[in-house]
Each structure stands twice: as structure tokens, then as C-alpha cells.
């Protein structure tokens, strides 16, 4: 299933796995009003998360390809 990156107008970024852009837009509705023009297919995606002392997830790093995709758009 493809992964789509949504670049929001305020600069935030969301990632969603969906069968199509329409399905991605539907899934992203819980975050905001995404449009097809805000979505970019991501071919390679890796993210590393760690648990902090309170059991909350924190971003440790992105995979090289994912970081490149974010900076490229």
C-alpha cells in the first residue's frame, strides 16, 4: 500500500498509508482538510521512535530517503 506525505499549509507534515489519494484525503480528515495537491507519494519511508521516561513516543530520526523526500518537496 502506498504511503503519502501531506504537507499542510502551516508547514506541518503528516504521513498516511492508503490505497489512493482519495483514501489518504479521507484518512487525513481527522487532522484537517487535505487536498490532492497537498499529497506526495513517498517511495521509501523509515522512522525511528523511542520511548521517553514517561512512556511517550518521541521522534529519534527519519530514514535517509524519508528525510530527502521531505526536504525535496
PDB file of N, CA, C and O in Angstrom:
ATOM      1  N   UNK A   1       0.849  -1.172   0.000  1.00  0.00           N
ATOM      2  CA  UNK A   1       0.000   0.000   0.000  1.00  0.00           C
ATOM      3  C   UNK A   1       0.894   1.235   0.000  1.00  0.00           C
ATOM      4  O   UNK A   1       1.844   1.310   0.780  1.00  0.00           O
ATOM      5  N   UNK A   2       0.602   2.199  -0.864  1.00  0.00           N
ATOM      6  CA  UNK A   2       1.430   3.409  -0.941  1.00  0.00           C
ATOM      7  C   UNK A   2       1.379   4.238   0.346  1.00  0.00           C
ATOM      8  O   UNK A   2       0.416   4.184   1.110  1.00  0.00           O
ATOM      9  N   UNK A   3       2.434   4.991   0.551  1.00  0.00           N
ATOM     10  CA  UNK A   3       2.489   5.960   1.647  1.00  0.00           C
ATOM     11  C   UNK A   3       2.476   7.346   1.024  1.00  0.00           C
ATOM     12  O   UNK A   3       3.207   7.624   0.073  1.00  0.00           O
ATOM     13  N   UNK A   4       1.640   8.202   1.568  1.00  0.00           N
ATOM     14  CA  UNK A   4       1.542   9.577   1.086  1.00  0.00           C
ATOM     15  C   UNK A   4       1.991  10.528   2.183  1.00  0.00           C
ATOM     16  O   UNK A   4       1.729  10.315   3.367  1.00  0.00           O
ATOM     17  N   UNK A   5       2.678  11.584   1.755  1.00  0.00           N
ATOM     18  CA  UNK A   5       3.062  12.660   2.650  1.00  0.00           C
ATOM     19  C   UNK A   5       2.153  13.844   2.351  1.00  0.00           C
ATOM     20  O   UNK A   5       1.975  14.228   1.195  1.00  0.00           O
ATOM     21  N   UNK A   6       1.588  14.411   3.389  1.00  0.00           N
ATOM     22  CA  UNK A   6       0.757  15.602   3.238  1.00  0.00           C
ATOM     23  C   UNK A   6       1.519  16.775   3.840  1.00  0.00           C
ATOM     24  O   UNK A   6       1.865  16.770   5.021  1.00  0.00           O
ATOM     25  N   UNK A   7       1.772  17.767   3.016  1.00  0.00           N
ATOM     26  CA  UNK A   7       2.418  18.983   3.507  1.00  0.00           C
ATOM     27  C   UNK A   7       1.322  20.020   3.730  1.00  0.00           C
ATOM     28  O   UNK A   7       0.750  20.561   2.784  1.00  0.00           O
ATOM     29  N   UNK A   8       1.044  20.282   5.016  1.00  0.00           N
ATOM     30  CA  UNK A   8      -0.012  21.220   5.384  1.00  0.00           C
ATOM     31  C   UNK A   8       0.440  22.650   5.139  1.00  0.00           C
ATOM     32  O   UNK A   8       1.638  22.927   5.081  1.00  0.00           O
ATOM     33  N   UNK A   9      -0.515  23.555   4.995  1.00  0.00           N
ATOM     34  CA  UNK A   9      -0.222  24.961   4.702  1.00  0.00           C
ATOM     35  C   UNK A   9       0.650  25.612   5.769  1.00  0.00           C
ATOM     36  O   UNK A   9       1.406  26.532   5.459  1.00  0.00           O
ATOM     37  N   UNK A  10       0.563  25.157   7.022  1.00  0.00           N
ATOM     38  CA  UNK A  10       1.356  25.759   8.103  1.00  0.00           C
ATOM     39  C   UNK A  10       2.760  25.159   8.205  1.00  0.00           C
ATOM     40  O   UNK A  10       3.533  25.535   9.086  1.00  0.00           O
ATOM     41  N   UNK A  11       3.095  24.213   7.292  1.00  0.00           N
ATOM     42  CA  UNK A  11       4.420  23.603   7.296  1.00  0.00           C
ATOM     43  C   UNK A  11       4.477  22.249   7.976  1.00  0.00           C
ATOM     44  O   UNK A  11       5.479  21.544   7.855  1.00  0.00           O
ATOM     45  N   UNK A  12       3.419  21.867   8.693  1.00  0.00           N
ATOM     46  CA  UNK A  12       3.371  20.538   9.309  1.00  0.00           C
ATOM     47  C   UNK A  12       3.355  19.471   8.224  1.00  0.00           C
ATOM     48  O   UNK A  12       3.010  19.748   7.074  1.00  0.00           O
ATOM     49  N   UNK A  13       3.726  18.262   8.592  1.00  0.00           N
ATOM     50  CA  UNK A  13       3.744  17.149   7.655  1.00  0.00           C
ATOM     51  C   UNK A  13       3.068  15.950   8.315  1.00  0.00           C
ATOM     52  O   UNK A  13       3.309  15.654   9.486  1.00  0.00           O
ATOM     53  N   UNK A  14       2.225  15.269   7.555  1.00  0.00           N
ATOM     54  CA  UNK A  14       1.609  14.022   8.002  1.00  0.00           C
ATOM     55  C   UNK A  14       1.932  12.936   6.989  1.00  0.00           C
ATOM     56  O   UNK A  14       2.092  13.212   5.800  1.00  0.00           O
ATOM     57  N   UNK A  15       2.025  11.702   7.465  1.00  0.00           N
ATOM     58  CA  UNK A  15       2.207  10.545   6.591  1.00  0.00           C
ATOM     59  C   UNK A  15       1.030   9.618   6.795  1.00  0.00           C
ATOM     60  O   UNK A  15       0.562   9.429   7.918  1.00  0.00           O
ATOM     61  N   UNK A  16       0.551   9.035   5.699  1.00  0.00           N
ATOM     62  CA  UNK A  16      -0.566   8.099   5.776  1.00  0.00           C
ATOM     63  C   UNK A  16      -0.387   7.012   4.727  1.00  0.00           C
ATOM     64  O   UNK A  16       0.035   7.281   3.602  1.00  0.00           O
ATOM     65  N   UNK A  17      -0.710   5.797   5.104  1.00  0.00           N
ATOM     66  CA  UNK A  17      -0.713   4.682   4.174  1.00  0.00           C
ATOM     67  C   UNK A  17      -2.142   4.519   3.677  1.00  0.00           C
ATOM     68  O   UNK A  17      -3.063   4.364   4.479  1.00  0.00           O
ATOM     69  N   UNK A  18      -2.336   4.554   2.355  1.00  0.00           N
ATOM     70  CA  UNK A  18      -3.681   4.478   1.788  1.00  0.00           C
ATOM     71  C   UNK A  18      -3.605   3.892   0.380  1.00  0.00           C
ATOM     72  O   UNK A  18      -2.565   3.963  -0.275  1.00  0.00           O
ATOM     73  N   UNK A  19      -4.699   3.320  -0.073  1.00  0.00           N
ATOM     74  CA  UNK A  19      -4.718   2.699  -1.394  1.00  0.00           C
ATOM     75  C   UNK A  19      -4.754   3.720  -2.524  1.00  0.00           C
ATOM     76  O   UNK A  19      -4.410   3.394  -3.660  1.00  0.00           O
ATOM     77  N   UNK A  20      -5.168   4.954  -2.227  1.00  0.00           N
ATOM     78  CA  UNK A  20      -5.253   6.001  -3.248  1.00  0.00           C
ATOM     79  C   UNK A  20      -5.175   7.368  -2.574  1.00  0.00           C
ATOM     80  O   UNK A  20      -5.261   7.476  -1.350  1.00  0.00           O
ATOM     81  N   UNK A  21      -5.011   8.412  -3.391  1.00  0.00           N
ATOM     82  CA  UNK A  21      -5.020   9.767  -2.830  1.00  0.00           C
ATOM     83  C   UNK A  21      -6.362  10.080  -2.183  1.00  0.00           C
ATOM     84  O   UNK A  21      -6.416  10.733  -1.141  1.00  0.00           O
ATOM     85  N   UNK A  22      -7.442   9.615  -2.800  1.00  0.00           N
ATOM     86  CA  UNK A  22      -8.768   9.856  -2.216  1.00  0.00           C
ATOM     87  C   UNK A  22      -8.890   9.224  -0.838  1.00  0.00           C
ATOM     88  O   UNK A  22      -9.424   9.834   0.088  1.00  0.00           O
ATOM     89  N   UNK A  23      -8.390   7.989  -0.704  1.00  0.00           N
ATOM     90  CA  UNK A  23      -8.417   7.329   0.603  1.00  0.00           C
ATOM     91  C   UNK A  23      -7.516   8.050   1.601  1.00  0.00           C
ATOM     92  O   UNK A  23      -7.842   8.128   2.785  1.00  0.00           O
ATOM     93  N   UNK A  24      -6.388   8.576   1.133  1.00  0.00           N
ATOM     94  CA  UNK A  24      -5.486   9.329   2.007  1.00  0.00           C
ATOM     95  C   UNK A  24      -6.167  10.604   2.502  1.00  0.00           C
ATOM     96  O   UNK A  24      -6.063  10.956   3.677  1.00  0.00           O
ATOM     97  N   UNK A  25      -6.860  11.287   1.602  1.00  0.00           N
ATOM     98  CA  UNK A  25      -7.575  12.508   1.982  1.00  0.00           C
ATOM     99  C   UNK A  25      -8.631  12.185   3.026  1.00  0.00           C
ATOM    100  O   UNK A  25      -8.794  12.921   3.999  1.00  0.00           O
ATOM    101  N   UNK A  26      -9.350  11.082   2.825  1.00  0.00           N
ATOM    102  CA  UNK A  26     -10.375  10.663   3.785  1.00  0.00           C
ATOM    103  C   UNK A  26      -9.750  10.376   5.153  1.00  0.00           C
ATOM    104  O   UNK A  26     -10.279  10.803   6.180  1.00  0.00           O
ATOM    105  N   UNK A  27      -8.621   9.648   5.168  1.00  0.00           N
ATOM    106  CA  UNK A  27      -7.960   9.313   6.432  1.00  0.00           C
ATOM    107  C   UNK A  27      -7.425  10.560   7.131  1.00  0.00           C
ATOM    108  O   UNK A  27      -7.486  10.659   8.356  1.00  0.00           O
ATOM    109  N   UNK A  28      -6.905  11.504   6.362  1.00  0.00           N
ATOM    110  CA  UNK A  28      -6.320  12.720   6.942  1.00  0.00           C
ATOM    111  C   UNK A  28      -7.372  13.693   7.444  1.00  0.00           C
ATOM    112  O   UNK A  28      -7.034  14.699   8.068  1.00  0.00           O
ATOM    113  N   UNK A  29      -8.637  13.413   7.184  1.00  0.00           N
ATOM    114  CA  UNK A  29      -9.712  14.288   7.632  1.00  0.00           C
ATOM    115  C   UNK A  29      -9.701  14.470   9.147  1.00  0.00           C
ATOM    116  O   UNK A  29     -10.164  15.498   9.643  1.00  0.00           O
ATOM    117  N   UNK A  30      -9.186  13.502   9.887  1.00  0.00           N
ATOM    118  CA  UNK A  30      -9.134  13.653  11.346  1.00  0.00           C
ATOM    119  C   UNK A  30      -8.075  14.678  11.766  1.00  0.00           C
ATOM    120  O   UNK A  30      -8.055  15.110  12.918  1.00  0.00           O
ATOM    121  N   UNK A  31      -7.199  15.067  10.837  1.00  0.00           N
ATOM    122  CA  UNK A  31      -6.181  16.084  11.130  1.00  0.00           C
ATOM    123  C   UNK A  31      -6.601  17.442  10.574  1.00  0.00           C
ATOM    124  O   UNK A  31      -6.450  18.466  11.239  1.00  0.00           O
ATOM    125  N   UNK A  32      -7.129  17.442   9.352  1.00  0.00           N
ATOM    126  CA  UNK A  32      -7.515  18.688   8.703  1.00  0.00           C
ATOM    127  C   UNK A  32      -8.068  18.405   7.319  1.00  0.00           C
ATOM    128  O   UNK A  32      -8.282  17.253   6.942  1.00  0.00           O
ATOM    129  N   UNK A  33      -8.294  19.464   6.574  1.00  0.00           N
ATOM    130  CA  UNK A  33      -8.887  19.366   5.240  1.00  0.00           C
ATOM    131  C   UNK A  33      -7.791  19.267   4.180  1.00  0.00           C
ATOM    132  O   UNK A  33      -7.393  20.273   3.594  1.00  0.00           O
ATOM    133  N   UNK A  34      -7.315  18.065   3.942  1.00  0.00           N
ATOM    134  CA  UNK A  34      -6.266  17.836   2.941  1.00  0.00           C
ATOM    135  C   UNK A  34      -6.870  17.851   1.540  1.00  0.00           C
ATOM    136  O   UNK A  34      -8.044  17.531   1.352  1.00  0.00           O
ATOM    137  N   UNK A  35      -6.056  18.224   0.569  1.00  0.00           N
ATOM    138  CA  UNK A  35      -6.450  18.178  -0.840  1.00  0.00           C
ATOM    139  C   UNK A  35      -5.410  17.371  -1.601  1.00  0.00           C
ATOM    140  O   UNK A  35      -4.301  17.159  -1.112  1.00  0.00           O
ATOM    141  N   UNK A  36      -5.767  16.924  -2.789  1.00  0.00           N
ATOM    142  CA  UNK A  36      -4.850  16.129  -3.604  1.00  0.00           C
ATOM    143  C   UNK A  36      -3.546  16.878  -3.879  1.00  0.00           C
ATOM    144  O   UNK A  36      -2.490  16.253  -3.967  1.00  0.00           O
ATOM    145  N   UNK A  37      -3.598  18.186  -4.015  1.00  0.00           N
ATOM    146  CA  UNK A  37      -2.406  18.987  -4.281  1.00  0.00           C
ATOM    147  C   UNK A  37      -1.433  19.041  -3.116  1.00  0.00           C
ATOM    148  O   UNK A  37      -0.281  19.441  -3.284  1.00  0.00           O
ATOM    149  N   UNK A  38      -1.887  18.644  -1.942  1.00  0.00           N
ATOM    150  CA  UNK A  38      -1.038  18.652  -0.751  1.00  0.00           C
ATOM    151  C   UNK A  38      -0.349  17.307  -0.538  1.00  0.00           C
ATOM    152  O   UNK A  38       0.482  17.173   0.360  1.00  0.00           O
ATOM    153  N   UNK A  39      -0.690  16.299  -1.366  1.00  0.00           N
ATOM    154  CA  UNK A  39      -0.191  14.938  -1.178  1.00  0.00           C
ATOM    155  C   UNK A  39       0.914  14.587  -2.157  1.00  0.00           C
ATOM    156  O   UNK A  39       0.862  14.948  -3.333  1.00  0.00           O
ATOM    157  N   UNK A  40       1.914  13.880  -1.655  1.00  0.00           N
ATOM    158  CA  UNK A  40       3.048  13.419  -2.450  1.00  0.00           C
ATOM    159  C   UNK A  40       3.310  11.958  -2.098  1.00  0.00           C
ATOM    160  O   UNK A  40       3.361  11.598  -0.922  1.00  0.00           O
ATOM    161  N   UNK A  41       3.475  11.128  -3.108  1.00  0.00           N
ATOM    162  CA  UNK A  41       3.791   9.723  -2.863  1.00  0.00           C
ATOM    163  C   UNK A  41       5.217   9.615  -2.344  1.00  0.00           C
ATOM    164  O   UNK A  41       6.124  10.277  -2.850  1.00  0.00           O
ATOM    165  N   UNK A  42       5.409   8.780  -1.336  1.00  0.00           N
ATOM    166  CA  UNK A  42       6.729   8.547  -0.757  1.00  0.00           C
ATOM    167  C   UNK A  42       7.110   7.103  -1.079  1.00  0.00           C
ATOM    168  O   UNK A  42       6.423   6.167  -0.669  1.00  0.00           O
ATOM    169  N   UNK A  43       8.202   6.930  -1.811  1.00  0.00           N
ATOM    170  CA  UNK A  43       8.599   5.591  -2.235  1.00  0.00           C
ATOM    171  C   UNK A  43       9.292   4.791  -1.143  1.00  0.00           C
ATOM    172  O   UNK A  43       9.111   3.576  -1.057  1.00  0.00           O
ATOM    173  N   UNK A  44      10.073   5.450  -0.318  1.00  0.00           N
ATOM    174  CA  UNK A  44      10.800   4.775   0.759  1.00  0.00           C
ATOM    175  C   UNK A  44      10.575   5.567   2.038  1.00  0.00           C
ATOM    176  O   UNK A  44      10.762   6.783   2.071  1.00  0.00           O
ATOM    177  N   UNK A  45      10.170   4.864   3.089  1.00  0.00           N
ATOM    178  CA  UNK A  45       9.860   5.561   4.323  1.00  0.00           C
ATOM    179  C   UNK A  45      10.352   4.748   5.514  1.00  0.00           C
ATOM    180  O   UNK A  45      10.079   3.553   5.626  1.00  0.00           O
ATOM    181  N   UNK A  46      11.074   5.412   6.389  1.00  0.00           N
ATOM    182  CA  UNK A  46      11.502   4.791   7.636  1.00  0.00           C
ATOM    183  C   UNK A  46      11.535   5.880   8.705  1.00  0.00           C
ATOM    184  O   UNK A  46      12.004   6.993   8.467  1.00  0.00           O
ATOM    185  N   UNK A  47      11.027   5.535   9.888  1.00  0.00           N
ATOM    186  CA  UNK A  47      11.011   6.461  11.007  1.00  0.00           C
ATOM    187  C   UNK A  47      11.438   5.687  12.253  1.00  0.00           C
ATOM    188  O   UNK A  47      11.070   4.526  12.433  1.00  0.00           O
ATOM    189  N   UNK A  48      12.208   6.336  13.095  1.00  0.00           N
ATOM    190  CA  UNK A  48      12.677   5.712  14.333  1.00  0.00           C
ATOM    191  C   UNK A  48      12.078   6.476  15.505  1.00  0.00           C
ATOM    192  O   UNK A  48      12.277   7.684  15.635  1.00  0.00           O
ATOM    193  N   UNK A  49      11.339   5.763  16.362  1.00  0.00           N
ATOM    194  CA  UNK A  49      10.721   6.358  17.537  1.00  0.00           C
ATOM    195  C   UNK A  49      11.312   5.722  18.790  1.00  0.00           C
ATOM    196  O   UNK A  49      11.682   4.548  18.785  1.00  0.00           O
ATOM    197  N   UNK A  50      11.396   6.500  19.852  1.00  0.00           N
ATOM    198  CA  UNK A  50      11.857   5.983  21.137  1.00  0.00           C
ATOM    199  C   UNK A  50      10.815   6.326  22.201  1.00  0.00           C
ATOM    200  O   UNK A  50       9.985   7.216  22.015  1.00  0.00           O
ATOM    201  N   UNK A  51      10.874   5.611  23.303  1.00  0.00           N
ATOM    202  CA  UNK A  51      10.017   5.924  24.441  1.00  0.00           C
ATOM    203  C   UNK A  51      10.786   6.799  25.421  1.00  0.00           C
ATOM    204  O   UNK A  51      11.933   6.508  25.761  1.00  0.00           O
ATOM    205  N   UNK A  52      10.141   7.876  25.872  1.00  0.00           N
ATOM    206  CA  UNK A  52      10.793   8.711  26.876  1.00  0.00           C
ATOM    207  C   UNK A  52      10.551   8.115  28.261  1.00  0.00           C
ATOM    208  O   UNK A  52       9.964   7.040  28.386  1.00  0.00           O
ATOM    209  N   UNK A  53      10.999   8.809  29.287  1.00  0.00           N
ATOM    210  CA  UNK A  53      10.869   8.309  30.656  1.00  0.00           C
ATOM    211  C   UNK A  53       9.420   8.203  31.133  1.00  0.00           C
ATOM    212  O   UNK A  53       9.138   7.548  32.136  1.00  0.00           O
ATOM    213  N   UNK A  54       8.505   8.851  30.407  1.00  0.00           N
ATOM    214  CA  UNK A  54       7.084   8.836  30.778  1.00  0.00           C
ATOM    215  C   UNK A  54       6.281   7.880  29.896  1.00  0.00           C
ATOM    216  O   UNK A  54       5.055   7.822  29.997  1.00  0.00           O
ATOM    217  N   UNK A  55       6.967   7.133  29.032  1.00  0.00           N
ATOM    218  CA  UNK A  55       6.288   6.189  28.157  1.00  0.00           C
ATOM    219  C   UNK A  55       5.684   6.810  26.912  1.00  0.00           C
ATOM    220  O   UNK A  55       4.894   6.173  26.216  1.00  0.00           O
ATOM    221  N   UNK A  56       6.054   8.054  26.628  1.00  0.00           N
ATOM    222  CA  UNK A  56       5.564   8.750  25.437  1.00  0.00           C
ATOM    223  C   UNK A  56       6.534   8.532  24.280  1.00  0.00           C
ATOM    224  O   UNK A  56       7.746   8.456  24.482  1.00  0.00           O
ATOM    225  N   UNK A  57       5.989   8.432  23.061  1.00  0.00           N
ATOM    226  CA  UNK A  57       6.839   8.281  21.880  1.00  0.00           C
ATOM    227  C   UNK A  57       7.480   9.605  21.492  1.00  0.00           C
ATOM    228  O   UNK A  57       6.838  10.655  21.508  1.00  0.00           O
ATOM    229  N   UNK A  58       8.758   9.533  21.145  1.00  0.00           N
ATOM    230  CA  UNK A  58       9.493  10.696  20.653  1.00  0.00           C
ATOM    231  C   UNK A  58      10.159  10.314  19.341  1.00  0.00           C
ATOM    232  O   UNK A  58      10.588   9.176  19.154  1.00  0.00           O
ATOM    233  N   UNK A  59      10.238  11.286  18.432  1.00  0.00           N
ATOM    234  CA  UNK A  59      10.940  11.065  17.175  1.00  0.00           C
ATOM    235  C   UNK A  59      12.432  11.020  17.438  1.00  0.00           C
ATOM    236  O   UNK A  59      13.001  11.978  17.961  1.00  0.00           O
ATOM    237  N   UNK A  60      13.068   9.919  17.080  1.00  0.00           N
ATOM    238  CA  UNK A  60      14.522   9.825  17.198  1.00  0.00           C
ATOM    239  C   UNK A  60      15.174  10.286  15.891  1.00  0.00           C
ATOM    240  O   UNK A  60      16.085  11.114  15.901  1.00  0.00           O
ATOM    241  N   UNK A  61      14.696   9.740  14.765  1.00  0.00           N
ATOM    242  CA  UNK A  61      15.236  10.144  13.468  1.00  0.00           C
ATOM    243  C   UNK A  61      14.372   9.609  12.348  1.00  0.00           C
ATOM    244  O   UNK A  61      13.520   8.744  12.552  1.00  0.00           O
ATOM    245  N   UNK A  62      14.607  10.138  11.162  1.00  0.00           N
ATOM    246  CA  UNK A  62      13.980   9.649   9.946  1.00  0.00           C
ATOM    247  C   UNK A  62      15.014   8.891   9.145  1.00  0.00           C
ATOM    248  O   UNK A  62      16.210   9.161   9.249  1.00  0.00           O
ATOM    249  N   UNK A  63      14.557   7.946   8.346  1.00  0.00           N
ATOM    250  CA  UNK A  63      15.469   7.292   7.419  1.00  0.00           C
ATOM    251  C   UNK A  63      15.963   8.301   6.387  1.00  0.00           C
ATOM    252  O   UNK A  63      15.292   9.299   6.127  1.00  0.00           O
ATOM    253  N   UNK A  64      17.112   8.054   5.807  1.00  0.00           N
ATOM    254  CA  UNK A  64      17.697   8.973   4.820  1.00  0.00           C
ATOM    255  C   UNK A  64      16.742   9.308   3.693  1.00  0.00           C
ATOM    256  O   UNK A  64      16.585  10.475   3.336  1.00  0.00           O
ATOM    257  N   UNK A  65      16.093   8.281   3.124  1.00  0.00           N
ATOM    258  CA  UNK A  65      15.191   8.507   1.998  1.00  0.00           C
ATOM    259  C   UNK A  65      13.978   9.330   2.409  1.00  0.00           C
ATOM    260  O   UNK A  65      13.537  10.196   1.654  1.00  0.00           O
ATOM    261  N   UNK A  66      13.434   9.073   3.588  1.00  0.00           N
ATOM    262  CA  UNK A  66      12.287   9.839   4.064  1.00  0.00           C
ATOM    263  C   UNK A  66      12.663  11.301   4.272  1.00  0.00           C
ATOM    264  O   UNK A  66      11.916  12.200   3.883  1.00  0.00           O
ATOM    265  N   UNK A  67      13.812  11.537   4.880  1.00  0.00           N
ATOM    266  CA  UNK A  67      14.257  12.913   5.107  1.00  0.00           C
ATOM    267  C   UNK A  67      14.476  13.631   3.779  1.00  0.00           C
ATOM    268  O   UNK A  67      14.135  14.806   3.638  1.00  0.00           O
ATOM    269  N   UNK A  68      15.041  12.928   2.814  1.00  0.00           N
ATOM    270  CA  UNK A  68      15.260  13.514   1.481  1.00  0.00           C
ATOM    271  C   UNK A  68      13.928  13.859   0.834  1.00  0.00           C
ATOM    272  O   UNK A  68      13.797  14.924   0.230  1.00  0.00           O
ATOM    273  N   UNK A  69      12.934  12.980   0.946  1.00  0.00           N
ATOM    274  CA  UNK A  69      11.609  13.245   0.364  1.00  0.00           C
ATOM    275  C   UNK A  69      10.984  14.492   0.986  1.00  0.00           C
ATOM    276  O   UNK A  69      10.380  15.301   0.282  1.00  0.00           O
ATOM    277  N   UNK A  70      11.125  14.649   2.282  1.00  0.00           N
ATOM    278  CA  UNK A  70      10.545  15.810   2.971  1.00  0.00           C
ATOM    279  C   UNK A  70      11.209  17.091   2.507  1.00  0.00           C
ATOM    280  O   UNK A  70      10.525  18.078   2.234  1.00  0.00           O
ATOM    281  N   UNK A  71      12.514  17.093   2.413  1.00  0.00           N
ATOM    282  CA  UNK A  71      13.247  18.293   2.044  1.00  0.00           C
ATOM    283  C   UNK A  71      13.098  18.630   0.564  1.00  0.00           C
ATOM    284  O   UNK A  71      13.247  19.788   0.172  1.00  0.00           O
ATOM    285  N   UNK A  72      12.808  17.631  -0.253  1.00  0.00           N
ATOM    286  CA  UNK A  72      12.701  17.804  -1.692  1.00  0.00           C
ATOM    287  C   UNK A  72      11.433  18.553  -2.094  1.00  0.00           C
ATOM    288  O   UNK A  72      11.441  19.302  -3.071  1.00  0.00           O
ATOM    289  N   UNK A  73      10.353  18.357  -1.355  1.00  0.00           N
ATOM    290  CA  UNK A  73       9.055  18.927  -1.730  1.00  0.00           C
ATOM    291  C   UNK A  73       8.968  20.370  -1.346  1.00  0.00           C
ATOM    292  O   UNK A  73       7.945  21.012  -1.585  1.00  0.00           O
TER     293      UNK A  73
END
